[in-house]
Amino acid sequence: MAQSTGRTKSVKVPNATRRLRLGLGLMLALLLVVGGKLFMVQGLDVGGMAEAALNNRLKPIELPAERGSILDANGTVLANSVIRYNVVVDQRVNTKTESFKRLETTGEKESLVSVSRDQGIAELAAVLGQDTQSVRAALTGEQPYYIVAKDLKPDVEDRISKLQIPGIVTVGTSKRVYPNGSVAGGIVGFLKDGTTGQAGLEQSQDDVLKGTPGKRVFEIGADGLRIPVGVDQLTPAQDGKDIKLTLNSDIQYFAQQAIQSQTDKLGAEWGQIIVSEVKTGNIIAMADTNAPDPNDPGKVAAKDRGVRSVTAAYEPGSVEKMMTAAALIDEGKSSPLDRFTIPSSYVVDGQVFNDAFSHGTEERTLAGIIGYSMNTGTVMAGQRLSPQQRHDWLQKFGIGEAPDIGLPAEASGILTPADQWDGRQQYTVLFGQGVSQSTLQTVRAYQSIANGGVMLQPRLIDSYISPDGSVEKPPLKDPRQVVSKETAKQVRDILESAVTEGEIKEAAIDGYRVGAKTGTSESPCDDGKSGYCGYTASIIGMAPMDDPRFIVEVVLQRPKGSIYGITNGPVFRSVMSQVLRTYNVQPSTGEPVRLPQYAK
């Protein structure tokens, strides 16, 4: 029998508690690692991973701003925009969708409801006013971009967006319309690609008119479906400002018809009429021939799509003699009844000057020189001014200075420094040759005489109107006294006498006192050719002379036929009469001025 040694064999038994603690420790460590990573990603978002993931799920849609309207002085719409929307579908997303979730609001409660594809199609068809089958066909297929409907109004777009149908988005567009067509068409201008101004005020005032687009952002899932409780952010568009003009669209239409008729009748290249209000500088009408219809500007030649009244600088001719007379009177070197002995041909410094009509030696007053538009007498009287004075007076009257009325490409004209004039130019500038200016520059010079010697900046833009209704007036240059009030009165008497006693009797209007001056100048050839090609014929006048309210100028470029048989007087009379009637200007009182044209 075996005997026991008295010693017990040692057996190693696993400690369950120890193993449990070790396992828990490992799990806690792993949780700490994972939790830390989650904290880094979601809490601290190191590397922007969460933000990047969210951005990938966000779908932005631009909301177009409504372009501001362009209005005449009476609120008549010359240009305005309407916002329209196209409904676009990603057929791949919509076709594979059997149902979707939509967030609906009932009272103050929001709830997610399940909507079948069939129900969504039926609802969309009802909003569009189309049959269900045609809408289903439009939403079914593999095209990523398919237009379902076009030119929807904003209220219809809003109803469609609230349906939250998968794959459906709305794309906003701004549609520009010009209700009055070619009336002030060149001034208003038009758009390139329907959004960016390309001509006229649409171009020069583009930043004011266009506004700032808004944005709508919503969240879509990996399946391309909109997440009902996801991000839905709306940044409203800021609409552009309206622009109110000084134009009267009725007078503008009348002037456009008048100058187009005169231009066609005489076969001229182009014509212009400007109507200006004396006391404000407001431009009532600025009519050019062949004015474009901004709804379809391509129907007229590119050269006719601008505003020649401010862009075309030409030699003005005898209308400049008013400025010579004003300078002589204000400098104290002459007066309306000053006497001049004028030969049939006048020679000075080897330069020969003649008049448009034959005459012997005559005794004329300064008023008679201007009243019969005599180059000989104008040079003889103008010699009393030094060349530098002649230059400076033209500059005082705004020659060489663009009117700055807010249109593109306004001409400054050409006024060469006096020390660069040649032997003939130093005299021809006295009667409007060797100097160039736009029609509006001429009107501005005459406005100062009509307004007691005070020149005002011409105004085309009256105000900017914000969407909230607030009104902002554009800044204006300070008025400036060009000549004294007494000089202005004497020059007005000379202009009135040109109608009552001089050769511009056809400018007279029954019941109103009128002052006027005609102009004729040789027109330099275009296309780089040397010499002169035809003539520029014009007339400018003011009424009523007892208290001048309006100025009208009519200009024709290169009319056909003999320049001596061309007259713009009837057109001037027609337009000025229409203006006086429209603004209810009372007939003149007192006797018209009749300064003697011949010295006795």
Order of alpha helices (4+ residues) and beta strands (2+ residues): alpha-alpha-beta-beta-beta-alpha-beta-beta-alpha-alpha-beta-alpha-beta-alpha-beta-beta-alpha-alpha-beta-beta-beta-alpha-beta-beta-alpha-alpha-beta-beta-beta-beta-alpha-alpha-alpha-alpha-alpha-beta-beta-beta-beta-alpha-beta-beta-beta-alpha
